[in-house]
Amino acid sequence: MSSQTMRQDKDEDIGVEANILEMLERQGAKTLDQLESELTHIGSAQLLFAIDRMSRLRKIAIGPPRKGDYLVWLLQKSPDSTR
């Protein structure tokens, strides 16, 4: 895999994450199904990988299933956070 391809993949990942974060910031918590249906330009696997990555970075949280679907929400940044 060329470094250009790897760089494009990383840029695409950042774009997907930005889309998800923007939606959660604007509209509040969403279920996985809602995110998938509203972000139609993002594939299901890509969406799940991005949500997993951001939850591990503590940018978002995922709650237990409610009526069969997980809830995703934006975590608040602490005032002393440098990220």
N, C-alpha and C positions, 0 to 999 in steps of 0.2 A: 504494500500500500504506500503510495507516495505521500510525502509530507503535505502536499497541496490537498489531497483527498482527506487526510486526517484533519487539516485545518478547516476545511469545509464542513466536515462532520461536527467538529467542535462548535463552529459558528451556528450551525443548524440547531444543535442542542441548546445553545444559549438563546436562540430565537424562540424555540419551543417553550423553554422555561419562562422567558419574558412574557409570552402570550398567556401562560397559565397564571403567573403572578399578577399580571395586569387585570385579568378577569376576576380573580379572587379579591383584589384590592377594590375594584369598582363595584362588584356585585355581592361580595360576601361569600360565605361558605357554599360549596356546591357538592353534589354527589359525583361519583366517577361517571355515572351515566350522563348527567347534565353536562359535565366538562366535555365528554366525548361528543355529545350531540351538538354542542355549541362551537367546538373547535374542530370543525369537519376537515380542515386542511391538515390536521395532525393525525397520523395513524394510531390505532389503539395501542400497539406495542410501544411506539415512541412516547405516547402520553404516559403510559405506566412507568416506563424507564425514567422519564423526567420527574414524575411525582415521587418515585422511590429515591432518586438522587437528591431532590430538594428536601425531602423529609429527613434524610440522613444528615443534611447540612443544616437542619433546623430552620429552614425558611418557611416550611409549611408543616401542617400536622394532618394525620389521617386518623379518623375515629373509627370505632368498631361499627360493624354493619348495622344499619337501621333500615328495617324493612327490606333487607337483602342487598343494600348498597352502602358502600363506605362513604363517609363524609370527609371532605378535604377543606381545610381552611388555612388562611395566612396567619403565621405567628408574628406577634409584635416584636419589633426590634427593641432591645434594651437601650436606654439612653447612652450608656457607656460603650456600646458595641461599635467596633471600628469597621465592621463589614457592611 
